[in-house]
Amino acid sequence: MAFLEAVDVYSGYGETEILHGVSIHLDAGEFVTIIGPNGAGKSTLVKTIIGLLKPRGGRIAFAGTDITGRNPEDLVTRGLAYIPQMDNTFPSLTVRENLEMGAITRRPGWIVNVNPFLMPLQVARGVAKRARKEHPGGWGKGAFAERVDAVCDIFPNLRRKLDQKVANLSGGEQQMVALAKTLILEPQCLLIDEPSAGLAPKLVSLVFDRIKEVNAHGVAIVLVEQNAKRALALADRGYVLEAGRNRYEGAGSALLTDPDVGRLYLGG
């Protein structure tokens, strides 16, 4: 049985259906990338898996449990995490405070009636403080400090910037914060949506290197990415979506060298 699988999934926005029976699967510790043209349904798929969109048909399972239509906060505490393309950090807070905000979802009680995926960016520092006060059974300072130290081992550039506001960091460093904030939860599987969007080439390489290192630590990865060549080069397997349907599937290296995939989706 696959660690994560979406089978014949239909989903969309309002009356507009975007996915028309898409299927993917992911084994434990595997790195899978999803590529395709704009509007293919890549982001819609990962949003449906994490519960931000409710599927209109099909089945989604994670770690042997049917999670079809479950809410995001239920899935995060089970070990399934998501990093959106936009609004994935709190710019007005420091790096350390961003990590603390990630830790709010460590246990169900830490959510404090706030959906962590829909919190506006102007959320005050008081949210984290209130969570600590109202739910003392959550992480103590020592456990949280250990997790901060662990994620800083993966993202060493952040260690000396823990007390700097995220808004003052480079675009690549902000993506590092988004990844670190999610890894605070020790997820088993991470869904990442377009992490290279808007970044300079040098920063793109930095972000992809760090994502690969996260995977090397045993976290399964589903990566949605427009930089198809680089994503396929990193991935164990890949899927190509087109118009909300599966078009190609195979090993990342095989798709990278497939002439049809290259001609249609890789620019040559």
C-alpha positions in Angstrom: 0.0 0.0 0.0 1.3 3.5 -0.9 2.2 5.9 1.9 0.2 8.6 0.2 -2.2 8.1 -2.6 -4.9 10.0 -4.5 -7.1 7.9 -6.7 -9.3 9.2 -9.4 -9.7 12.6 -7.8 -12.1 15.2 -9.1 -11.8 18.7 -7.6 -12.1 22.4 -8.4 -13.2 25.9 -7.3 -16.9 26.8 -7.1 -18.6 25.4 -10.2 -15.4 25.1 -12.1 -13.9 21.6 -12.1 -10.1 21.5 -12.5 -9.2 17.9 -11.8 -10.9 15.2 -13.9 -9.8 11.9 -12.3 -6.2 12.5 -11.3 -4.3 9.7 -9.6 -0.8 9.8 -7.9 0.9 7.7 -5.2 4.0 8.2 -3.0 6.0 5.7 -1.0 7.5 6.4 2.4 10.6 8.6 2.0 10.1 9.0 -1.7 10.5 12.3 -3.7 7.8 12.8 -6.3 7.4 15.9 -8.5 4.4 17.1 -10.4 4.9 19.2 -13.5 2.8 20.5 -16.3 1.7 23.7 -18.0 -0.1 26.5 -16.2 -3.7 25.5 -15.4 -3.0 21.8 -15.5 -4.2 21.3 -11.9 -1.0 20.8 -10.0 -1.7 23.2 -7.2 -5.3 22.2 -7.1 -4.2 18.6 -6.5 -2.0 19.3 -3.5 -4.6 21.7 -2.0 -7.2 18.9 -2.3 -4.9 16.4 -0.7 -4.3 18.7 2.3 -8.0 19.5 2.7 -8.1 23.1 1.6 -10.3 22.0 -1.3 -12.9 19.3 -0.9 -12.8 16.6 -3.6 -15.9 16.0 -5.6 -15.0 12.5 -6.3 -12.2 10.0 -5.7 -10.3 8.8 -2.7 -7.2 10.1 -0.8 -5.4 8.0 1.8 -2.4 8.7 4.0 -0.4 6.2 6.1 -3.2 3.6 5.6 -6.0 5.9 6.6 -8.7 7.4 4.4 -8.4 11.2 4.6 -10.7 12.2 1.8 -12.2 15.5 2.7 -10.5 15.9 6.1 -9.7 19.3 7.4 -6.1 20.6 7.2 -5.6 20.8 11.0 -6.5 17.1 11.3 -3.9 16.2 8.7 -1.1 18.3 10.1 -1.2 16.5 13.4 -1.1 13.2 11.5 2.2 14.1 9.9 1.1 15.5 6.6 2.2 19.1 6.0 1.9 21.7 3.2 3.8 24.8 2.1 1.8 27.1 -0.2 3.4 29.1 -2.9 2.4 32.4 -1.5 1.9 33.8 2.1 3.9 30.9 3.6 5.6 33.0 6.4 4.7 35.8 8.8 7.0 38.6 7.5 6.4 40.9 10.5 7.6 38.3 12.9 11.1 37.1 13.6 12.4 33.7 12.3 12.1 32.3 15.8 8.5 33.5 16.1 7.7 32.0 12.8 9.0 28.6 14.0 6.9 29.1 17.1 3.8 29.7 15.0 4.5 26.4 13.2 4.7 24.7 16.6 1.2 25.8 17.4 -0.2 22.9 15.4 2.0 20.3 17.2 -1.1 19.1 19.0 -4.7 19.6 18.2 -5.2 21.8 21.3 -2.5 24.2 20.1 -4.5 25.4 17.1 -6.6 27.6 19.4 -9.6 27.7 17.0 -7.4 29.2 14.2 -6.9 27.4 10.9 -3.1 27.7 10.5 -3.4 27.7 6.7 -5.8 30.6 6.6 -4.3 32.9 9.3 -3.7 36.4 7.9 -0.2 37.6 7.9 -0.9 40.3 10.5 -1.4 37.6 13.2 0.1 39.0 16.4 2.7 37.4 18.5 0.0 37.0 21.1 -1.4 33.9 19.3 1.6 31.8 20.1 1.7 33.2 23.7 -1.9 32.4 24.2 -1.4 28.8 22.9 1.4 28.3 25.4 -0.8 29.6 28.3 -4.0 27.8 27.5 -2.3 24.5 26.5 0.6 23.8 28.8 0.5 20.2 27.9 2.1 21.1 24.5 5.8 21.5 23.9 7.8 23.0 26.6 10.7 25.5 26.0 13.3 22.7 26.0 11.6 20.5 23.4 10.9 23.5 21.2 14.6 24.6 21.5 15.7 21.1 20.5 13.5 21.3 17.3 14.8 24.7 16.5 18.3 23.4 16.8 17.5 20.4 14.5 16.0 22.5 11.7 18.9 25.0 11.9 21.2 22.0 11.3 19.4 21.7 7.9 19.2 25.4 7.3 22.4 26.8 8.9 21.9 30.3 7.4 18.9 30.7 9.7 20.7 30.0 12.9 22.3 33.4 13.2 19.1 35.1 12.0 16.6 33.7 14.5 15.9 37.1 15.9 15.6 39.0 12.6 12.3 39.8 11.0 11.5 37.5 8.1 10.6 40.6 6.0 14.3 41.6 6.1 15.6 38.3 4.7 16.3 37.4 1.1 13.7 35.5 -1.0 15.7 32.3 -0.7 16.0 32.7 3.1 12.3 33.3 3.4 11.6 30.0 1.6 14.0 28.4 4.1 11.9 29.8 6.9 8.7 28.4 5.3 10.4 25.0 5.1 11.8 25.2 8.7 8.4 26.3 10.1 6.8 23.2 8.7 9.6 20.9 9.7 9.2 22.0 13.3 6.2 19.6 13.3 8.4 16.6 12.3 6.1 15.7 9.3 6.3 12.4 7.6 5.2 13.9 4.3 5.6 17.4 2.9 3.6 18.9 0.1 5.5 21.9 -1.5 3.9 24.2 -4.0 6.1 26.2 -6.4 9.0 27.0 -4.0 11.2 28.5 -6.8 8.6 31.1 -7.9 10.1 34.5 -8.3 13.6 33.5 -7.1 16.9 34.3 -8.8 18.6 31.3 -10.3 21.2 31.2 -7.5 18.5 31.1 -4.9 16.6 28.5 -6.8 19.6 26.2 -6.5 19.8 26.9 -2.8 16.1 26.1 -2.2 16.2 22.9 -4.2 19.4 21.7 -2.4 17.6 22.2 1.0 14.5 20.4 -0.2 16.6 17.5 -1.2 18.3 17.5 2.2 14.9 17.4 3.9 14.1 14.4 1.8 17.4 12.8 2.8 16.3 13.1 6.4 13.5 10.7 5.6 10.6 13.1 4.9 8.6 12.1 1.8 8.2 15.0 -0.6 5.5 15.9 -3.2 6.9 18.9 -5.1 4.8 21.0 -7.5 7.2 23.0 -9.7 7.3 25.0 -12.9 11.1 24.5 -13.1 10.4 21.1 -14.5 14.0 20.1 -15.5 15.5 20.8 -12.1 12.5 19.2 -10.3 12.7 16.0 -12.4 16.5 15.8 -11.9 15.9 15.7 -8.2 12.9 13.4 -8.0 12.6 9.6 -7.7 9.5 9.8 -9.8 7.4 12.4 -11.6 3.9 13.0 -12.9 2.9 15.2 -15.8 -0.5 16.7 -15.6 -2.3 18.4 -18.5 -5.8 19.9 -18.4 -6.6 18.3 -15.1 -5.7 14.8 -16.2 -2.7 12.4 -15.9 -0.5 12.6 -19.1 2.8 10.9 -18.2 4.3 9.1 -15.2 7.7 7.6 -14.6 11.1 7.8 -13.0 12.3 11.4 -12.9 15.4 10.6 -15.0 13.2 8.8 -17.6 10.8 11.7 -17.9 13.7 14.1 -18.2 15.1 12.3 -21.2 11.7 11.3 -22.8 11.6 13.2 -26.2 7.8 13.7 -26.0 8.0 15.1 -22.5 10.9 17.3 -23.5 9.2 18.7 -26.6 5.9 19.4 -24.9 6.9 20.4 -21.4 10.6 21.0 -21.0 11.2 23.5 -23.8 13.0 21.2 -26.3 
